[in-house]
Amino acid sequence: MTEQTAEQQTQADISRMKELAWGLTSTAALVAAIDLRVAEALDAGPRQCADLAQQVEADPTTLQQLMDALVSRDVFERRDDGTYEHNGLSRLLRQDDANSVAGIVKWIGYPELWRLWPRLTDAVREGKPQSVEVYGKDFFRYIHEDEPQAAQALSNAMTGASNHTSEQVAKSLDLSRSATVADIGGGQGHLISTVLRANPHLRGTLLDLEGVVAEALPALRSGGELADRAAVIGMDCRDDVPVEADVYLLKNILEWDDASTLKTLQNVRRNARPGARVVVVETLTDRTPEPMVTTSLDLLLLVNVGGRKHSSQHVEELFTRSGIRFDSVRPTGTFLAMAEGTVTE
Ligand SMILES: C[S@@+](CC[C@H](N)C(=O)[O-])C[C@H]1O[C@@H](n2cnc3c(N)ncnc32)[C@H](O)[C@@H]1O
């Protein structure tokens, strides 16, 4: 390498490092764009900033600062005539887009999460979550008891994110010989609804915390399109999982501390008949196509609940320690994998 090339490399490394360190501004700018509904305002076509500012009720100069920050991150385009227009990334910010990321982006930037990040060093040093230090109680208890808007934002984010994967996950499950399915920690019920729609012979149960199932999707509630085939239970799955089903789904829930995971899996095993299938649907660290997203979530789980993302091998160990036979890990055609086990007796 010539001296000039080495110097160029150093400059590129410095630039890259600064970009990494400024990552928080990407989150802030995306959240501001969602709050202002800029993506919706651009639906009608390219607009000058002054015109856009009038519609979203923002100051034109500062809106331009926000738009240029987003354009530099490849979200929205700025045309030669100075107008802004949509591109593939920016369309995902629309709240009613079929593939909207608005809910998940809002959650990633939510103040209750943001306040935990300054304590990441402590979390790593001490090997424990920081919610008690920051909020005085466990993270889920805190948002459900004290910050219902944050709890609602989490549920919305999970439902929005499920929208990207539920169809594929449902297709990856062979339920032709099953009669009943339970989704444990199933949020507002996006996955179980998708599974029930795809399999008209099935009955299903959604179990999640009381405050979450109170906001279950209308299709599952009394009078809803799936209500006669669906039961909804509001409780802590670490206390019990009082459901007998042929298939138990656990999607993106066993990411907290291992003791909670073991309690949940043991509750499933205790209530299940021999032969019941236990299907854990998650991003697995050794199979993820999105390493940066997965490791970011891994750090979040550390700082908020003392949890982590698992490898296939760790899921196998957790099944075995819970007395459930581990069978296989399979892809789902999404970033999620499916680890499956069987209750043997
Ligand atoms: C990351 S979200 C995943 C939700 C859903 N399975 C999905 O993939 O969209 C974790 C879910 O676990 C639920 N949860 C957390 N602690 C729980 C507990 N102790 N008992 C039951 N559900 C719980 C949360 O309310 C939330 O809906």
PDBQT file of the ligand as one rigid body, heavy atoms in Angstrom, charges set to zero:
ROOT
HETATM    1  C1  LIG A 401     -41.063  -8.769  21.236  1.00  0.00    +0.000 C 
HETATM    2  S1  LIG A 401     -42.756  -8.909  21.581  1.00  0.00    +0.000 S 
HETATM    3  C2  LIG A 401     -43.270 -10.162  20.418  1.00  0.00    +0.000 C 
HETATM    4  C3  LIG A 401     -44.749 -10.176  20.195  1.00  0.00    +0.000 C 
HETATM    5  C4  LIG A 401     -45.223 -11.189  19.134  1.00  0.00    +0.000 C 
HETATM    6  N1  LIG A 401     -44.914 -12.550  19.500  1.00  0.00    +0.000 N 
HETATM    7  C5  LIG A 401     -44.634 -10.841  17.787  1.00  0.00    +0.000 C 
HETATM    8  O1  LIG A 401     -43.705 -11.530  17.355  1.00  0.00    +0.000 OA
HETATM    9  O2  LIG A 401     -45.082  -9.851  17.196  1.00  0.00    +0.000 OA
HETATM   10  C6  LIG A 401     -42.763  -9.786  23.111  1.00  0.00    +0.000 C 
HETATM   11  C7  LIG A 401     -44.143 -10.073  23.615  1.00  0.00    +0.000 C 
HETATM   12  O3  LIG A 401     -44.041 -10.796  24.818  1.00  0.00    +0.000 OA
HETATM   13  C8  LIG A 401     -45.022 -10.322  25.690  1.00  0.00    +0.000 C 
HETATM   14  N2  LIG A 401     -44.629 -10.644  27.053  1.00  0.00    +0.000 N 
HETATM   15  C9  LIG A 401     -43.614 -10.110  27.758  1.00  0.00    +0.000 A 
HETATM   16  N3  LIG A 401     -43.575 -10.633  28.981  1.00  0.00    +0.000 NA
HETATM   17  C10 LIG A 401     -44.594 -11.531  29.041  1.00  0.00    +0.000 A 
HETATM   18  C11 LIG A 401     -45.051 -12.405  30.058  1.00  0.00    +0.000 A 
HETATM   19  N4  LIG A 401     -44.439 -12.446  31.235  1.00  0.00    +0.000 N 
HETATM   20  N5  LIG A 401     -46.119 -13.201  29.807  1.00  0.00    +0.000 NA
HETATM   21  C12 LIG A 401     -46.735 -13.142  28.588  1.00  0.00    +0.000 A 
HETATM   22  N6  LIG A 401     -46.322 -12.341  27.586  1.00  0.00    +0.000 NA
HETATM   23  C13 LIG A 401     -45.275 -11.549  27.817  1.00  0.00    +0.000 A 
HETATM   24  C14 LIG A 401     -45.053  -8.856  25.419  1.00  0.00    +0.000 C 
HETATM   25  O4  LIG A 401     -46.240  -8.263  25.897  1.00  0.00    +0.000 OA
HETATM   26  C15 LIG A 401     -44.954  -8.836  23.910  1.00  0.00    +0.000 C 
HETATM   27  O5  LIG A 401     -46.205  -8.909  23.285  1.00  0.00    +0.000 OA
ENDROOT
TORSDOF 0
